[in-house]
Amino acid sequence: MDKIKAFLQGKKTYLTAAIGILGALVAWADSQIDLMALLASAWAAVMAIFVRSGVNNAAKTAAADAVIQAQIDAAKNPPPSNAGGAFPDVLGKEFEH
């Protein structure tokens, strides 16, 4: 099952669109739908691919922006150092030397 999931990773939208177009072609060949319905089905399948691609690109861009923002925040607000002379006690309490 994991092999199937790995194989379908990133291909499900394209597979669904291809099945939709194939179904529309079969219906058109059997005269169940006219040419305009065939074209509308093909257009919907292609638009689904473009929308999925846009969502994928937006997610990658947002993830990259989040990493960059985290790096900027870390540079602006470095973690506090223990240079002030306070040392943590064994129990987690601080004391001055």
Phi and psi restraints in degrees (value plus and minus 20) as a CYANA .aco file:
   2 ASP   PHI     -85.8   -45.8
   2 ASP   PSI     -53.1   -13.1
   3 LYS   PHI     -85.7   -45.7
   3 LYS   PSI     -58.2   -18.2
   4 ILE   PHI     -86.7   -46.7
   4 ILE   PSI     -64.4   -24.4
   5 LYS   PHI     -81.7   -41.7
   5 LYS   PSI     -61.7   -21.7
   6 ALA   PHI     -85.3   -45.3
   6 ALA   PSI     -59.4   -19.4
   7 PHE   PHI     -85.5   -45.5
   7 PHE   PSI     -60.5   -20.5
   8 LEU   PHI    -100.1   -60.1
   8 LEU   PSI     -29.1    10.9
   9 GLN   PHI     -78.9   -38.9
   9 GLN   PSI      98.4   138.4
  10 GLY   PHI      62.7   102.7
  10 GLY   PSI     -18.6    21.4
  11 LYS   PHI    -138.2   -98.2
  11 LYS   PSI     -26.9    13.1
  12 LYS   PHI     -83.7   -43.7
  12 LYS   PSI     -60.5   -20.5
  13 THR   PHI     -84.8   -44.8
  13 THR   PSI     -63.3   -23.3
  14 TYR   PHI     -85.9   -45.9
  14 TYR   PSI     -59.5   -19.5
  15 LEU   PHI     -84.4   -44.4
  15 LEU   PSI     -63.4   -23.4
  16 THR   PHI     -84.2   -44.2
  16 THR   PSI     -62.1   -22.1
  17 ALA   PHI     -84.1   -44.1
  17 ALA   PSI     -62.2   -22.2
  18 ALA   PHI     -84.2   -44.2
  18 ALA   PSI     -60.3   -20.3
  19 ILE   PHI     -85.1   -45.1
  19 ILE   PSI     -59.5   -19.5
  20 GLY   PHI     -82.8   -42.8
  20 GLY   PSI     -64.2   -24.2
  21 ILE   PHI     -86.2   -46.2
  21 ILE   PSI     -61.4   -21.4
  22 LEU   PHI     -82.0   -42.0
  22 LEU   PSI     -62.9   -22.9
  23 GLY   PHI     -82.6   -42.6
  23 GLY   PSI     -59.5   -19.5
  24 ALA   PHI     -86.7   -46.7
  24 ALA   PSI     -59.4   -19.4
  25 LEU   PHI     -83.5   -43.5
  25 LEU   PSI     -61.6   -21.6
  26 VAL   PHI     -84.0   -44.0
  26 VAL   PSI     -63.6   -23.6
  27 ALA   PHI     -84.5   -44.5
  27 ALA   PSI     -58.3   -18.3
  28 TRP   PHI     -88.3   -48.3
  28 TRP   PSI     -61.6   -21.6
  29 ALA   PHI     -85.1   -45.1
  29 ALA   PSI     -48.9    -8.9
  30 ASP   PHI    -110.0   -70.0
  30 ASP   PSI     -14.9    25.1
  31 SER   PHI      43.1    83.1
  31 SER   PSI       7.3    47.3
  32 GLN   PHI    -103.8   -63.8
  32 GLN   PSI     -46.6    -6.6
  33 ILE   PHI    -150.7  -110.7
  33 ILE   PSI     138.1   178.1
  34 ASP   PHI    -111.8   -71.8
  34 ASP   PSI    -199.0  -159.0
  35 LEU   PHI     -82.5   -42.5
  35 LEU   PSI     -58.4   -18.4
  36 MET   PHI     -84.2   -44.2
  36 MET   PSI     -58.6   -18.6
  37 ALA   PHI     -88.1   -48.1
  37 ALA   PSI     -56.8   -16.8
  38 LEU   PHI     -82.3   -42.3
  38 LEU   PSI     -67.2   -27.2
  39 LEU   PHI     -84.6   -44.6
  39 LEU   PSI     -59.1   -19.1
  40 ALA   PHI     -84.3   -44.3
  40 ALA   PSI     -59.6   -19.6
  41 SER   PHI     -86.0   -46.0
  41 SER   PSI     -62.5   -22.5
  42 ALA   PHI     -84.6   -44.6
  42 ALA   PSI     -61.5   -21.5
  43 TRP   PHI     -82.2   -42.2
  43 TRP   PSI     -62.7   -22.7
  44 ALA   PHI     -83.2   -43.2
  44 ALA   PSI     -60.2   -20.2
  45 ALA   PHI     -85.8   -45.8
  45 ALA   PSI     -62.7   -22.7
  46 VAL   PHI     -86.2   -46.2
  46 VAL   PSI     -60.2   -20.2
  47 MET   PHI     -84.8   -44.8
  47 MET   PSI     -55.6   -15.6
  48 ALA   PHI     -82.6   -42.6
  48 ALA   PSI     -58.9   -18.9
  49 ILE   PHI     -85.0   -45.0
  49 ILE   PSI     -65.1   -25.1
  50 PHE   PHI     -85.8   -45.8
  50 PHE   PSI     -59.0   -19.0
  51 VAL   PHI     -85.2   -45.2
  51 VAL   PSI     -63.8   -23.8
  52 ARG   PHI     -82.3   -42.3
  52 ARG   PSI     -60.8   -20.8
  53 SER   PHI     -84.0   -44.0
  53 SER   PSI     -60.3   -20.3
  54 GLY   PHI     -85.4   -45.4
  54 GLY   PSI     -61.3   -21.3
  55 VAL   PHI     -83.9   -43.9
  55 VAL   PSI     -62.3   -22.3
  56 ASN   PHI     -82.7   -42.7
  56 ASN   PSI     -64.2   -24.2
  57 ASN   PHI     -85.2   -45.2
  57 ASN   PSI     -59.6   -19.6
  58 ALA   PHI     -85.3   -45.3
  58 ALA   PSI     -58.6   -18.6
  59 ALA   PHI     -86.3   -46.3
  59 ALA   PSI     -61.6   -21.6
  60 LYS   PHI     -84.3   -44.3
  60 LYS   PSI     -61.9   -21.9
  61 THR   PHI     -85.1   -45.1
  61 THR   PSI     -62.0   -22.0
  62 ALA   PHI     -84.6   -44.6
  62 ALA   PSI     -59.6   -19.6
  63 ALA   PHI     -86.1   -46.1
  63 ALA   PSI     -61.5   -21.5
  64 ALA   PHI     -85.9   -45.9
  64 ALA   PSI     -60.2   -20.2
  65 ASP   PHI     -84.0   -44.0
  65 ASP   PSI     -57.1   -17.1
  66 ALA   PHI     -86.0   -46.0
  66 ALA   PSI     -58.8   -18.8
  67 VAL   PHI     -86.2   -46.2
  67 VAL   PSI     -64.0   -24.0
  68 ILE   PHI     -83.1   -43.1
  68 ILE   PSI     -63.4   -23.4
  69 GLN   PHI     -84.0   -44.0
  69 GLN   PSI     -57.8   -17.8
  70 ALA   PHI     -84.9   -44.9
  70 ALA   PSI     -58.0   -18.0
  71 GLN   PHI     -87.3   -47.3
  71 GLN   PSI     -59.8   -19.8
  72 ILE   PHI     -84.7   -44.7
  72 ILE   PSI     -65.3   -25.3
  73 ASP   PHI     -81.6   -41.6
  73 ASP   PSI     -60.1   -20.1
  74 ALA   PHI     -86.6   -46.6
  74 ALA   PSI     -54.7   -14.7
  75 ALA   PHI     -92.2   -52.2
  75 ALA   PSI     -55.4   -15.4
  76 LYS   PHI     -95.6   -55.6
  76 LYS   PSI     -55.2   -15.2
  77 ASN   PHI    -144.1  -104.1
  77 ASN   PSI      57.7    97.7
  78 PRO   PHI     -87.2   -47.2
  78 PRO   PSI     134.5   174.5
  79 PRO   PHI     -84.1   -44.1
  79 PRO   PSI     127.0   167.0
  80 PRO   PHI     -85.6   -45.6
  80 PRO   PSI     121.8   161.8
  81 SER   PHI    -116.2   -76.2
  81 SER   PSI     148.2   188.2
  82 ASN   PHI    -119.8   -79.8
  82 ASN   PSI       9.3    49.3
  83 ALA   PHI     -98.0   -58.0
  83 ALA   PSI     -27.9    12.1
  84 GLY   PHI     -99.2   -59.2
  84 GLY   PSI     -18.1    21.9
  85 GLY   PHI      76.6   116.6
  85 GLY   PSI     -20.9    19.1
  86 ALA   PHI    -111.3   -71.3
  86 ALA   PSI     108.7   148.7
  87 PHE   PHI    -137.3   -97.3
  87 PHE   PSI     117.2   157.2
  88 PRO   PHI     -89.9   -49.9
  88 PRO   PSI     118.9   158.9
  89 ASP   PHI     -99.1   -59.1
  89 ASP   PSI     149.2   189.2
  90 VAL   PHI     -80.9   -40.9
  90 VAL   PSI     -53.4   -13.4
  91 LEU   PHI    -108.0   -68.0
  91 LEU   PSI     -16.3    23.7
  92 GLY   PHI      75.3   115.3
  92 GLY   PSI     -20.0    20.0
  93 LYS   PHI    -108.1   -68.1
  93 LYS   PSI     132.0   172.0
  94 GLU   PHI    -121.5   -81.5
  94 GLU   PSI     127.3   167.3
  95 PHE   PHI    -162.8  -122.8
  95 PHE   PSI     133.7   173.7
  96 GLU   PHI    -108.8   -68.8
  96 GLU   PSI     127.9   167.9
